[in-house]
Amino acid sequence: MFTKIVISIMSFVIMFATTFGLKFVAPMDEAEEIKNVIIMIGDGMGFNHLYATQDKYGVELQMITRTEYHGESKTRSGSSLVTDSAAGATALATGHRTINGYVGVYPTDPLSVIANPSSITEVAMKYGKSTGIVTSDSIMGATPAGFSVHVRDRDLADKIFAQQVVSDIDLIWGAVAGEVTEAEVVENGKVFVDNLSEVQALEPGQKSIGQFHSDTMWRGLDNGDQPTLSELAVEALDLLNADEDGFFLMLEGAHIDKRSHDQDGNGAMEAVLEFDKAIGKVLDFAEEDGNTLVIITADHETGFVTKQNDGSYKWLIGGHSGANVPCFVYGSDTFIEEGEAIDNIDIPTMAVAYMTNNDQYFPCPIVYLEQE
């Protein structure tokens, strides 16, 4: 009887979501078996952010030169041709489009009365995998929240942290934020870390919440025992890879977006460099491991960065645009074709198919994961 009720609820949710024009993607006929999945999100990162950085610094970015396939992601939300980070992260985490400002909830059920969409993080936990979220933003920021909680408003930081601190996610690391207290972290059975030495002292299986200096992380600064984003990438991989069942990791470079909102092109390019350094560390791991899928993308483009007639790049606006963003892939020959443009909601759908060897139907309500 209960199973029938569950199925009815699923049908109700899917019916309403479909009415609002959402796309449901069935699992692929064939999927490569992948043990580990890593999604790396350059918040606000468009193609011209990359080209401008390469021109300014005279470098070739590792995210371009070391990945195997270079496509694009289309980023609209359920309410606008121009998404915000909350709806963008929800699409990349759950395979569902939602309303700008909503985090991990259906557009027709923002108060979670009926059900919430499952995230790739929750699917990974169902399959016994370790999970991690690393960001240069606050852990309550829209992107990390999209992969860890379900709330009706991205600005409800206290509610976001309340869900994160009781979650089964193995590590959630980000910039210092007032809502995060060591006492609450410890009370909920997790380890509180606020410097690199404490991170390096963590043992596999210990769940942790980290709070670090934001400028050090996104700029890659040498600041004593405060870690950079690329250093945290190495430590997260070391901890999560101890799990024989594999892991899922989301790593965000948040300040490409933040600096672009200020039309600070130099700052945005500096953030691209540290994010790319973190990507290099991840690709080092993936190359050695041989069974890891790495997806590098963005939630949206910020700044409408445009190449000028003199060859320079200009940040034309201080907001988001609807431009397609990069989707670069390492570790799969079938995820995306060279130059192909796919929907943002297809990224987690395909990643789950690879991660579960096509065993898990996705996207789906959380209740479906619990009752299968």
The 8 nearest C-alpha neighbors of each residue, nearest first, counted from 0:
[[1, 3, 2, 4, 5, 6, 7, 370],
 [2, 0, 4, 3, 5, 6, 370, 7],
 [1, 3, 5, 4, 0, 6, 370, 7],
 [4, 2, 6, 0, 1, 5, 7, 8],
 [5, 3, 7, 1, 2, 6, 8, 0],
 [6, 4, 2, 8, 7, 3, 1, 9],
 [5, 7, 9, 3, 8, 4, 10, 2],
 [8, 6, 4, 10, 5, 9, 3, 11],
 [7, 9, 11, 5, 10, 6, 4, 12],
 [10, 8, 6, 12, 11, 7, 13, 5],
 [9, 11, 7, 13, 8, 12, 14, 6],
 [12, 10, 8, 14, 9, 13, 7, 15],
 [13, 11, 9, 15, 14, 10, 16, 8],
 [12, 14, 16, 10, 15, 11, 17, 9],
 [15, 13, 11, 17, 12, 16, 10, 18],
 [14, 16, 18, 12, 17, 13, 11, 19],
 [17, 15, 13, 19, 18, 14, 21, 12],
 [16, 18, 20, 21, 14, 19, 15, 13],
 [19, 17, 15, 16, 20, 14, 21, 13],
 [18, 20, 16, 17, 21, 15, 77, 106],
 [21, 19, 17, 18, 22, 16, 77, 96],
 [22, 20, 17, 16, 19, 96, 23, 95],
 [21, 23, 24, 20, 17, 95, 344, 96],
 [24, 22, 25, 21, 362, 95, 94, 17],
 [25, 23, 22, 26, 348, 345, 362, 361],
 [24, 26, 27, 23, 360, 361, 348, 362],
 [27, 25, 352, 360, 357, 24, 28, 361],
 [28, 26, 29, 30, 25, 352, 357, 349],
 [29, 27, 26, 30, 357, 25, 352, 31],
 [30, 28, 27, 31, 357, 26, 356, 352],
 [31, 29, 353, 356, 357, 352, 27, 32],
 [30, 32, 353, 33, 356, 29, 331, 333],
 [31, 33, 356, 353, 30, 354, 34, 355],
 [32, 34, 354, 353, 290, 35, 291, 31],
 [33, 35, 245, 290, 354, 291, 32, 36],
 [34, 36, 291, 246, 245, 33, 247, 292],
 [37, 35, 292, 247, 291, 293, 248, 246],
 [38, 36, 248, 293, 247, 249, 292, 294],
 [37, 39, 294, 249, 293, 295, 248, 40],
 [40, 38, 295, 250, 251, 249, 294, 296],
 [41, 39, 251, 297, 296, 42, 295, 250],
 [40, 42, 252, 297, 44, 251, 43, 296],
 [41, 43, 253, 256, 297, 44, 40, 298],
 [42, 44, 256, 300, 301, 299, 255, 297],
 [45, 43, 41, 300, 42, 297, 48, 255],
 [46, 44, 300, 324, 48, 47, 43, 325],
 [45, 47, 49, 48, 325, 324, 50, 44],
 [46, 48, 50, 49, 45, 51, 304, 305],
 [49, 47, 51, 45, 46, 50, 44, 52],
 [50, 48, 47, 52, 46, 51, 53, 45],
 [49, 51, 47, 53, 52, 48, 54, 46],
 [50, 52, 54, 48, 49, 53, 47, 55],
 [53, 51, 55, 49, 268, 54, 50, 56],
 [52, 54, 58, 50, 57, 51, 56, 55],
 [55, 53, 51, 57, 52, 56, 50, 58],
 [56, 54, 52, 53, 57, 51, 58, 268],
 [55, 57, 58, 53, 54, 52, 51, 59],
 [56, 58, 54, 53, 55, 59, 52, 60],
 [59, 57, 53, 56, 60, 54, 52, 55],
 [58, 60, 53, 61, 64, 57, 63, 62],
 [59, 61, 62, 63, 58, 64, 275, 53],
 [60, 62, 64, 63, 65, 279, 275, 59],
 [61, 63, 60, 65, 66, 64, 275, 278],
 [64, 62, 61, 60, 65, 66, 327, 59],
 [63, 65, 61, 66, 62, 60, 59, 67],
 [66, 64, 61, 63, 62, 67, 282, 329],
 [67, 65, 329, 328, 63, 64, 62, 68],
 [66, 68, 329, 328, 65, 69, 327, 330],
 [69, 67, 337, 328, 327, 66, 336, 70],
 [70, 68, 327, 337, 338, 326, 328, 67],
 [71, 69, 338, 339, 326, 337, 340, 327],
 [70, 72, 340, 325, 326, 324, 323, 339],
 [71, 73, 341, 324, 343, 342, 323, 340],
 [74, 72, 342, 323, 343, 341, 75, 71],
 [73, 75, 343, 299, 72, 323, 76, 82],
 [76, 74, 80, 82, 81, 79, 73, 321],
 [77, 75, 82, 79, 78, 96, 86, 97],
 [76, 78, 97, 96, 98, 79, 75, 106],
 [77, 79, 98, 76, 99, 97, 80, 82],
 [80, 78, 81, 76, 77, 82, 75, 99],
 [79, 81, 75, 321, 76, 82, 78, 74],
 [82, 80, 321, 79, 75, 320, 76, 319],
 [83, 81, 76, 75, 87, 79, 99, 86],
 [82, 84, 85, 99, 86, 87, 81, 100],
 [83, 85, 87, 86, 141, 88, 142, 298],
 [86, 84, 141, 102, 88, 100, 87, 83],
 [85, 87, 89, 99, 97, 88, 84, 83],
 [88, 86, 84, 298, 90, 85, 89, 83],
 [87, 89, 145, 142, 91, 85, 90, 86],
 [88, 90, 145, 86, 103, 92, 87, 91],
 [89, 91, 94, 344, 95, 96, 87, 88],
 [92, 90, 88, 89, 347, 344, 343, 93],
 [93, 91, 118, 89, 146, 90, 119, 88],
 [94, 92, 118, 95, 90, 89, 117, 91],
 [93, 95, 344, 90, 362, 347, 348, 91],
 [96, 94, 90, 93, 344, 97, 89, 21],
 [97, 95, 77, 90, 76, 21, 86, 89],
 [96, 98, 77, 106, 86, 105, 76, 95],
 [99, 97, 78, 77, 101, 106, 86, 100],
 [100, 98, 86, 83, 101, 82, 85, 78],
 [99, 101, 85, 153, 152, 98, 86, 102],
 [102, 100, 151, 152, 98, 99, 85, 86],
 [103, 101, 85, 150, 145, 104, 149, 89],
 [102, 104, 149, 89, 145, 148, 150, 116],
 [105, 103, 115, 109, 149, 102, 116, 101],
 [104, 106, 108, 107, 109, 97, 115, 116],
 [107, 105, 97, 98, 108, 109, 104, 16],
 [106, 108, 105, 109, 15, 16, 12, 19],
 [107, 109, 105, 111, 110, 106, 112, 104],
 [108, 110, 151, 104, 111, 105, 106, 107],
 [109, 111, 112, 108, 151, 150, 104, 113],
 [112, 110, 114, 108, 109, 113, 115, 104],
 [113, 111, 110, 114, 108, 109, 115, 107],
 [114, 112, 111, 108, 8, 115, 12, 110],
 [115, 113, 111, 112, 364, 116, 365, 366],
 [114, 116, 104, 364, 111, 365, 117, 105],
 [117, 115, 364, 365, 363, 93, 104, 118],
 [116, 118, 365, 364, 93, 363, 121, 115],
 [119, 117, 93, 92, 120, 121, 146, 122],
 [118, 120, 122, 121, 92, 123, 93, 347],
 [121, 119, 118, 123, 122, 146, 124, 130],
 [120, 122, 124, 118, 123, 119, 117, 125],
 [121, 123, 119, 125, 124, 120, 118, 126],
 [122, 124, 120, 126, 128, 121, 125, 119],
 [125, 123, 127, 121, 128, 126, 122, 120],
 [126, 124, 122, 123, 127, 121, 368, 128],
 [125, 127, 123, 124, 128, 122, 355, 244],
 [128, 126, 124, 125, 244, 123, 129, 245],
 [127, 129, 246, 245, 124, 123, 244, 126],
 [128, 130, 246, 239, 169, 247, 242, 245],
 [131, 129, 247, 168, 169, 246, 248, 128],
 [130, 132, 248, 170, 169, 171, 168, 249],
 [131, 133, 171, 249, 248, 250, 170, 172],
 [134, 132, 250, 172, 171, 173, 251, 249],
 [135, 133, 251, 173, 136, 250, 252, 172],
 [134, 136, 173, 253, 174, 217, 216, 252],
 [137, 135, 134, 174, 253, 173, 140, 138],
 [136, 138, 174, 140, 139, 173, 176, 175],
 [137, 139, 173, 140, 143, 136, 172, 134],
 [140, 138, 137, 144, 156, 159, 160, 141],
 [141, 139, 137, 138, 142, 143, 144, 136],
 [140, 142, 85, 144, 84, 153, 143, 145],
 [141, 143, 88, 145, 144, 140, 84, 85],
 [144, 142, 146, 145, 138, 141, 140, 147],
 [145, 143, 147, 141, 142, 146, 148, 139],
 [144, 146, 88, 89, 142, 102, 143, 103],
 [145, 147, 144, 143, 92, 120, 118, 148],
 [146, 148, 144, 145, 143, 163, 120, 149],
 [149, 147, 144, 162, 145, 103, 159, 146],
 [148, 150, 103, 104, 102, 115, 151, 147],
 [151, 149, 102, 152, 103, 148, 104, 101],
 [150, 152, 101, 109, 110, 102, 104, 153],
 [153, 151, 101, 154, 100, 150, 155, 102],
 [152, 154, 100, 155, 141, 102, 101, 85],
 [155, 153, 152, 156, 100, 141, 140, 139],
 [156, 154, 158, 157, 153, 152, 159, 150],
 [155, 157, 159, 158, 154, 139, 160, 153],
 [158, 156, 160, 159, 155, 161, 178, 139],
 [159, 157, 161, 155, 156, 160, 162, 150],
 [158, 160, 156, 162, 161, 157, 139, 155],
 [159, 161, 163, 157, 162, 158, 164, 156],
 [160, 162, 158, 159, 164, 163, 157, 165],
 [163, 161, 160, 159, 165, 164, 148, 166],
 [164, 162, 160, 166, 165, 161, 159, 147],
 [163, 165, 161, 162, 166, 160, 184, 187],
 [166, 164, 163, 162, 187, 167, 161, 188],
 [167, 165, 163, 168, 164, 162, 147, 169],
 [166, 168, 169, 165, 206, 124, 163, 130],
 [169, 167, 130, 166, 170, 131, 171, 206],
 [170, 168, 206, 130, 131, 167, 129, 207],
 [169, 171, 131, 207, 206, 168, 208, 132],
 [170, 172, 132, 208, 131, 133, 209, 207],
 [173, 171, 209, 133, 208, 210, 170, 132],
 [174, 172, 134, 138, 137, 135, 210, 136],
 [175, 173, 137, 211, 213, 210, 136, 135],
 [174, 176, 210, 211, 212, 137, 173, 177],
 [177, 175, 178, 179, 137, 174, 210, 138],
 [176, 178, 179, 175, 180, 137, 157, 156],
 [177, 179, 176, 157, 180, 160, 156, 139],
 [180, 178, 177, 176, 181, 160, 183, 184],
 [181, 179, 182, 183, 178, 184, 177, 191],
 [180, 182, 184, 183, 191, 185, 179, 190],
 [181, 183, 185, 180, 184, 186, 191, 187],
 [184, 182, 186, 185, 180, 181, 187, 179],
 [183, 185, 181, 187, 182, 189, 186, 191],
 [184, 186, 189, 188, 182, 187, 183, 190],
 [187, 185, 183, 184, 188, 182, 189, 181],
 [186, 188, 185, 184, 189, 165, 183, 164],
 [187, 189, 185, 186, 184, 190, 206, 165],
 [188, 190, 207, 206, 185, 184, 187, 191],
 [189, 191, 207, 185, 206, 208, 192, 184],
 [190, 192, 208, 181, 207, 209, 184, 189],
 [193, 191, 209, 197, 194, 198, 208, 190],
 [192, 194, 210, 211, 209, 191, 197, 195],
 [195, 193, 225, 197, 224, 196, 192, 198],
 [196, 194, 198, 224, 226, 197, 225, 199],
 [195, 197, 199, 198, 194, 200, 224, 193],
 [198, 196, 200, 195, 199, 194, 192, 201],
 [199, 197, 195, 200, 196, 201, 192, 194],
 [198, 200, 196, 197, 201, 195, 234, 202],
 [199, 201, 197, 198, 196, 202, 195, 192],
 [202, 200, 198, 199, 205, 197, 203, 238],
 [201, 203, 205, 204, 200, 238, 199, 206],
 [204, 202, 238, 205, 241, 201, 239, 242],
 [203, 205, 202, 206, 169, 238, 242, 239],
 [206, 204, 203, 202, 207, 201, 169, 190],
 [207, 205, 169, 189, 170, 190, 204, 168],
 [208, 206, 190, 170, 189, 191, 169, 205],
 [207, 209, 171, 191, 172, 170, 190, 192],
 [208, 210, 172, 192, 193, 191, 173, 171],
 [211, 209, 175, 193, 174, 173, 172, 192],
 [212, 210, 174, 175, 193, 213, 173, 225],
 [211, 213, 215, 174, 214, 175, 225, 216],
 [212, 214, 174, 216, 215, 135, 211, 217],
 [215, 213, 216, 217, 218, 212, 220, 219],
 [214, 216, 220, 213, 212, 219, 218, 227],
 [217, 215, 227, 228, 213, 219, 214, 218],
 [216, 218, 214, 270, 219, 135, 215, 228],
 [217, 219, 220, 215, 216, 270, 214, 273],
 [220, 218, 227, 216, 215, 273, 217, 221],
 [219, 221, 215, 218, 222, 227, 216, 214],
 [220, 222, 223, 219, 215, 225, 227, 226],
 [223, 221, 225, 220, 224, 215, 226, 227],
 [222, 224, 225, 221, 226, 195, 194, 220],
 [223, 225, 195, 194, 222, 226, 196, 221],
 [224, 226, 194, 222, 223, 195, 212, 211],
 [227, 225, 195, 230, 216, 224, 231, 194],
 [226, 228, 216, 219, 230, 229, 215, 231],
 [227, 229, 216, 231, 230, 217, 232, 277],
 [228, 230, 277, 232, 231, 227, 276, 233],
 [231, 229, 227, 233, 232, 228, 226, 234],
 [230, 232, 234, 228, 229, 233, 235, 227],
 [231, 233, 229, 235, 230, 234, 277, 236],
 [234, 232, 230, 236, 231, 235, 237, 280],
 [233, 235, 231, 237, 236, 232, 238, 230],
 [236, 234, 232, 238, 237, 233, 231, 239],
 [237, 235, 239, 233, 234, 238, 240, 232],
 [236, 238, 234, 235, 240, 239, 233, 241],
 [239, 237, 203, 235, 236, 240, 241, 234],
 [240, 238, 236, 241, 129, 237, 242, 246],
 [239, 241, 242, 237, 238, 236, 245, 246],
 [240, 242, 239, 238, 243, 203, 237, 245],
 [243, 241, 240, 244, 245, 239, 129, 128],
 [242, 244, 245, 241, 240, 128, 246, 34],
 [245, 243, 128, 242, 127, 246, 34, 129],
 [246, 244, 34, 128, 35, 243, 242, 240],
 [245, 247, 129, 128, 35, 130, 239, 36],
 [246, 248, 130, 36, 37, 35, 123, 129],
 [249, 247, 131, 37, 130, 132, 38, 250],
 [248, 250, 38, 132, 39, 37, 133, 131],
 [251, 249, 133, 39, 134, 132, 40, 248],
 [252, 250, 134, 40, 253, 39, 41, 133],
 [251, 253, 41, 274, 135, 254, 42, 134],
 [254, 252, 42, 136, 135, 251, 255, 256],
 [253, 255, 257, 256, 258, 270, 252, 217],
 [256, 254, 267, 270, 258, 257, 253, 43],
 [257, 255, 43, 254, 259, 42, 258, 301],
 [256, 258, 254, 260, 259, 255, 253, 261],
 [259, 257, 267, 263, 261, 260, 256, 266],
 [258, 260, 262, 256, 261, 302, 257, 263],
 [259, 261, 317, 257, 262, 258, 318, 256],
 [260, 262, 263, 259, 258, 317, 257, 264],
 [263, 261, 259, 260, 314, 317, 264, 258],
 [264, 262, 258, 261, 266, 259, 265, 267],
 [263, 265, 267, 266, 262, 268, 259, 314],
 [264, 266, 268, 267, 263, 269, 258, 52],
 [267, 265, 269, 263, 268, 264, 258, 270],
 [266, 268, 255, 258, 264, 270, 269, 265],
 [267, 269, 271, 52, 265, 270, 266, 264],
 [268, 270, 266, 272, 267, 271, 265, 218],
 [271, 269, 267, 268, 255, 272, 273, 217],
 [272, 270, 268, 274, 269, 273, 275, 255],
 [271, 273, 275, 269, 270, 274, 276, 268],
 [274, 272, 276, 275, 270, 219, 271, 218],
 [273, 275, 271, 277, 276, 272, 252, 270],
 [276, 274, 278, 272, 273, 277, 271, 62],
 [275, 277, 273, 279, 278, 274, 229, 272],
 [278, 276, 229, 274, 280, 279, 275, 232],
 [279, 277, 275, 281, 276, 280, 282, 274],
 [278, 280, 276, 282, 277, 281, 61, 283],
 [279, 281, 283, 277, 278, 282, 233, 284],
 [282, 280, 278, 284, 283, 279, 285, 277],
 [281, 283, 285, 279, 284, 280, 286, 278],
 [284, 282, 280, 286, 281, 285, 279, 287],
 [283, 285, 281, 282, 287, 286, 288, 280],
 [286, 284, 282, 288, 291, 287, 283, 289],
 [287, 285, 283, 284, 289, 288, 282, 291],
 [286, 288, 284, 285, 289, 283, 282, 290],
 [289, 287, 285, 286, 290, 284, 291, 283],
 [288, 290, 286, 287, 285, 291, 330, 284],
 [291, 289, 33, 288, 34, 35, 292, 285],
 [292, 290, 35, 285, 36, 33, 289, 330],
 [291, 293, 330, 36, 329, 37, 35, 33],
 [294, 292, 37, 329, 328, 38, 36, 330],
 [293, 295, 328, 38, 327, 39, 37, 296],
 [296, 294, 39, 327, 326, 38, 40, 328],
 [295, 297, 326, 40, 325, 41, 39, 294],
 [298, 296, 40, 41, 42, 299, 44, 324],
 [297, 299, 87, 42, 84, 88, 43, 74],
 [300, 298, 43, 297, 74, 324, 301, 82],
 [299, 301, 43, 45, 44, 320, 319, 322],
 [302, 300, 319, 43, 318, 303, 320, 259],
 [301, 303, 316, 314, 304, 317, 259, 318],
 [304, 302, 315, 320, 301, 316, 314, 305],
 [303, 305, 314, 302, 313, 47, 315, 312],
 [306, 304, 313, 312, 303, 307, 314, 47],
 [305, 307, 312, 311, 310, 313, 308, 304],
 [308, 306, 310, 311, 309, 312, 305, 313],
 [307, 309, 310, 306, 311, 312, 305, 313],
 [308, 310, 307, 311, 306, 312, 313, 305],
 [311, 309, 307, 308, 306, 312, 54, 51],
 [312, 310, 307, 309, 306, 313, 308, 51],
 [313, 311, 306, 305, 307, 51, 304, 310],
 [312, 314, 305, 304, 315, 306, 311, 307],
 [315, 313, 304, 302, 262, 316, 303, 264],
 [314, 316, 303, 313, 302, 304, 305, 317],
 [317, 315, 302, 318, 314, 303, 262, 260],
 [316, 318, 260, 302, 262, 261, 259, 315],
 [319, 317, 316, 260, 301, 302, 320, 259],
 [318, 320, 301, 300, 302, 81, 299, 321],
 [321, 319, 300, 322, 303, 81, 301, 318],
 [320, 322, 81, 80, 323, 75, 74, 300],
 [323, 321, 320, 300, 324, 299, 73, 45],
 [322, 324, 73, 72, 71, 74, 321, 325],
 [323, 325, 45, 72, 71, 297, 46, 322],
 [326, 324, 71, 296, 72, 327, 70, 46],
 [325, 327, 296, 71, 70, 295, 72, 69],
 [328, 326, 69, 295, 68, 294, 70, 325],
 [329, 327, 294, 68, 66, 293, 67, 295],
 [328, 330, 66, 293, 67, 331, 292, 294],
 [329, 331, 292, 291, 293, 328, 332, 290],
 [332, 330, 333, 334, 329, 292, 328, 31],
 [331, 333, 334, 330, 335, 68, 67, 336],
 [332, 334, 331, 335, 336, 31, 30, 29],
 [335, 333, 331, 332, 336, 349, 328, 350],
 [336, 334, 333, 339, 337, 70, 68, 332],
 [335, 337, 339, 338, 68, 70, 333, 334],
 [336, 338, 69, 68, 70, 339, 335, 67],
 [337, 339, 70, 69, 336, 340, 71, 68],
 [338, 340, 70, 336, 337, 71, 341, 335],
 [341, 339, 71, 72, 70, 338, 73, 342],
 [340, 342, 72, 73, 71, 339, 343, 345],
 [343, 341, 73, 344, 345, 72, 74, 340],
 [342, 344, 345, 72, 346, 73, 74, 91],
 [345, 343, 94, 90, 342, 346, 91, 95],
 [344, 346, 348, 342, 343, 347, 349, 94],
 [345, 347, 348, 349, 344, 343, 350, 91],
 [348, 346, 350, 349, 94, 91, 345, 351],
 [349, 347, 345, 351, 346, 350, 361, 94],
 [348, 350, 352, 351, 347, 346, 345, 353],
 [349, 351, 347, 353, 352, 348, 354, 346],
 [352, 350, 354, 353, 348, 349, 347, 355],
 [353, 351, 357, 349, 350, 355, 354, 356],
 [352, 354, 356, 350, 30, 32, 31, 351],
 [353, 355, 351, 33, 352, 356, 350, 34],
 [356, 354, 358, 357, 352, 353, 351, 359],
 [355, 357, 32, 353, 358, 352, 354, 30],
 [358, 356, 352, 355, 359, 30, 353, 26],
 [359, 357, 355, 356, 360, 352, 26, 351],
 [360, 358, 357, 355, 361, 352, 351, 356],
 [361, 359, 26, 362, 358, 363, 25, 357],
 [362, 360, 363, 348, 359, 351, 26, 25],
 [361, 363, 94, 93, 348, 360, 117, 23],
 [362, 364, 361, 116, 117, 367, 365, 360],
 [365, 363, 116, 117, 366, 367, 115, 114],
 [364, 366, 117, 368, 367, 116, 115, 363],
 [365, 367, 369, 364, 368, 370, 114, 5],
 [366, 368, 365, 370, 369, 364, 371, 363],
 [369, 367, 365, 366, 370, 371, 364, 125],
 [368, 370, 366, 367, 371, 365, 125, 364],
 [369, 371, 367, 368, 366, 2, 5, 365],
 [370, 368, 367, 369, 366, 2, 359, 5]]
